[in-house]
Amino acid sequence: MNPVTIAIIAAVAAAVVFGVVGFVLGEVHRKKVAESAIGSATEEATRIVNQAVQTAENKKREAILEAKDEIHSLRSEAEKENRERRAEVQRQERRIIQKEESLDKKTVRGRVFAVALPCKGHCLERIVPAVYYEL
């Protein structure tokens, strides 16, 4: 065989070997790049999910705090209304007690007056009703 033919065959064989090796290396590189892209997409998805979970937890905390504030304000308002009602009931009770005491005093005065005038006889019947009407 001729040295030129051997060189050509060697060159072709080397080209085929380098072509196969290049193809295999290219496929390995493409696979690594794809896996890297998938890995970074997975990491991004995980980051987005974690961020969404954190945002949801923050909104939940805010909603709970707002609900607690609302409960506190409603409770304070109810307690205030309760105090006002108690004060009004106490005022009415005092007014009723004063009226009862006033009626008791007037009744006692009328009876004492009526008892003090028994000696007058027939005038007593006119005086006693007048006392009760004036009270």
TASUL-V821765 format. One record per backbone hydrogen bond with DSSP energy under -0.5 kcal/mol. CO is the residue of the C=O (numbers start at 1). NH is the residue of the N-H. E is the energy in kcal/mol with one decimal. If there is no record, write none. Layout:
co;nh;e
CO;NH;E
CO;NH;E
This chain:
co;nh;e
2;6;-2.2
3;7;-2.1
4;8;-2.5
5;9;-3.1
6;10;-2.8
7;11;-2.6
8;12;-3.0
9;13;-3.0
10;14;-2.9
11;15;-2.6
12;16;-2.7
13;17;-2.7
14;18;-3.2
15;19;-2.7
16;20;-2.9
17;21;-2.9
18;22;-3.0
19;23;-2.6
20;24;-2.8
21;25;-2.9
22;26;-2.6
23;27;-2.5
24;28;-2.4
25;29;-2.6
26;30;-2.9
27;31;-2.5
28;32;-2.3
29;33;-2.6
30;34;-2.6
31;35;-2.7
32;36;-2.5
33;37;-2.5
34;38;-2.7
35;39;-2.9
36;40;-2.8
37;41;-2.3
38;42;-2.7
39;43;-2.6
40;44;-2.4
41;45;-2.7
42;46;-2.6
43;47;-2.5
44;48;-2.6
45;49;-2.6
46;50;-2.7
47;51;-2.5
48;52;-2.5
49;53;-2.6
50;54;-2.5
51;55;-2.6
52;56;-2.5
53;57;-2.4
54;58;-2.4
55;59;-2.6
56;60;-2.3
57;61;-2.6
58;62;-2.5
59;63;-2.7
60;64;-2.5
61;65;-2.7
62;66;-2.8
63;67;-2.4
64;68;-2.6
65;69;-2.7
66;70;-2.5
67;71;-2.8
68;72;-2.7
69;73;-2.7
70;74;-2.7
71;75;-2.8
72;76;-2.7
73;77;-2.6
74;78;-2.6
75;79;-2.7
76;80;-2.4
77;81;-2.6
78;82;-2.5
79;83;-2.7
80;84;-2.6
81;85;-2.6
82;86;-2.7
83;87;-2.8
84;88;-2.5
85;89;-2.8
86;90;-2.9
87;91;-2.5
88;92;-2.6
89;93;-2.7
90;94;-2.8
91;95;-2.5
92;96;-2.6
93;97;-2.9
94;98;-2.8
95;99;-2.4
96;100;-2.9
97;101;-2.8
98;102;-2.8
99;103;-2.9
100;104;-2.8
101;105;-2.8
102;106;-2.5
103;107;-2.9
104;108;-2.8
105;109;-2.8
106;110;-2.6
107;111;-2.3
108;112;-3.0
109;113;-2.7
110;114;-2.3
111;115;-2.8
112;116;-2.4
113;117;-0.9
115;118;-1.0
117;120;-1.1
118;121;-1.0
120;122;-0.8
120;123;-0.9
121;124;-1.0
121;125;-0.5
123;126;-0.8
123;127;-2.2
124;128;-2.3
125;129;-0.7
126;130;-1.0
127;131;-2.0
128;132;-1.9
129;133;-2.0
130;134;-1.8
131;135;-1.3
